[in-house]
Amino acid sequence: METVEQFIDALGGTVEVANALDLAPTTVSSWKSSNSIPKWRRADLGAFAKVKGRELPAVFAQPNPAEKAA
């Protein structure tokens, strides 16, 4: 199974993803550290991934335990 870190690296890395989504690199870095992508960022990240010839892995589209509790 691909990790968030591996996926972001495949898209060009933290800075490239952050620039594409108009975010601070520290935000994208936190996704890598937590191995999760906030649900409100998944559509934008998925759209960027398509531009790069990738698909957002289905496992990243699933809520993480913290989101279920909220």
Backbone torsions as a table, in degrees:
resi	resn	phi	psi	omega
1	MET	NA	134.7	179.8
2	GLU	-75.7	136.5	176.5
3	THR	-87.3	165.0	175.6
4	VAL	-59.5	-41.6	179.6
5	GLU	-59.2	-46.7	179.6
6	GLN	-63.0	-40.4	-179.7
7	PHE	-65.0	-46.8	179.7
8	ILE	-63.6	-41.8	177.4
9	ASP	-61.2	-38.0	178.8
10	ALA	-67.5	-24.3	178.5
11	LEU	-85.5	-1.9	178.1
12	GLY	121.6	-4.9	176.4
13	GLY	104.4	173.9	-174.8
14	THR	-57.1	-49.5	-175.2
15	VAL	-66.9	-42.1	-179.5
16	GLU	-64.3	-44.2	178.5
17	VAL	-64.7	-44.1	179.3
18	ALA	-59.8	-45.9	179.3
19	ASN	-63.2	-41.7	-179.0
20	ALA	-64.2	-33.0	-177.4
21	LEU	-99.9	4.8	-179.5
22	ASP	57.3	50.0	179.7
23	LEU	-125.3	163.3	172.8
24	ALA	-74.0	141.4	176.7
25	PRO	-55.7	-30.1	178.9
26	THR	-64.9	-29.3	177.5
27	THR	-65.6	-48.6	179.9
28	VAL	-66.4	-37.6	177.1
29	SER	-60.7	-37.1	178.8
30	SER	-66.2	-32.6	175.9
31	TRP	-62.9	-42.6	180.0
32	LYS	-63.4	-43.4	-178.3
33	SER	-64.5	-39.1	-178.2
34	SER	-88.8	-9.1	-176.5
35	ASN	55.5	38.6	176.0
36	SER	-149.0	153.5	179.5
37	ILE	-118.5	125.9	180.0
38	PRO	-57.5	142.2	-175.5
39	LYS	-59.8	-31.5	-178.5
40	TRP	-76.3	-5.7	177.6
41	ARG	-107.7	-9.4	-173.0
42	ARG	-64.7	-38.8	-179.3
43	ALA	-65.0	-44.2	179.4
44	ASP	-65.5	-42.3	179.0
45	LEU	-66.1	-39.0	176.9
46	GLY	-62.4	-39.5	178.2
47	ALA	-65.7	-42.1	177.4
48	PHE	-64.8	-40.8	178.7
49	ALA	-59.3	-40.5	179.1
50	LYS	-61.7	-39.1	177.3
51	VAL	-60.2	-33.9	-179.2
52	LYS	-88.2	4.1	178.3
53	GLY	80.7	23.6	-179.5
54	ARG	-123.0	165.6	174.1
55	GLU	-117.1	145.0	174.5
56	LEU	-67.9	119.3	-179.7
57	PRO	-56.7	139.6	-177.2
58	ALA	-57.5	-33.4	-178.9
59	VAL	-63.5	-29.6	179.0
60	PHE	-76.2	-19.3	-179.7
61	ALA	-83.3	-7.7	-178.7
62	GLN	-86.0	143.4	179.0
63	PRO	-62.7	141.8	174.3
64	ASN	-86.6	164.5	-175.6
65	PRO	-55.0	-35.4	179.7
66	ALA	-65.0	-36.5	179.1
67	GLU	-69.6	-35.3	179.3
68	LYS	-65.2	-34.6	-178.1
69	ALA	-75.6	-23.2	-176.0
70	ALA	-77.8	NA	NA
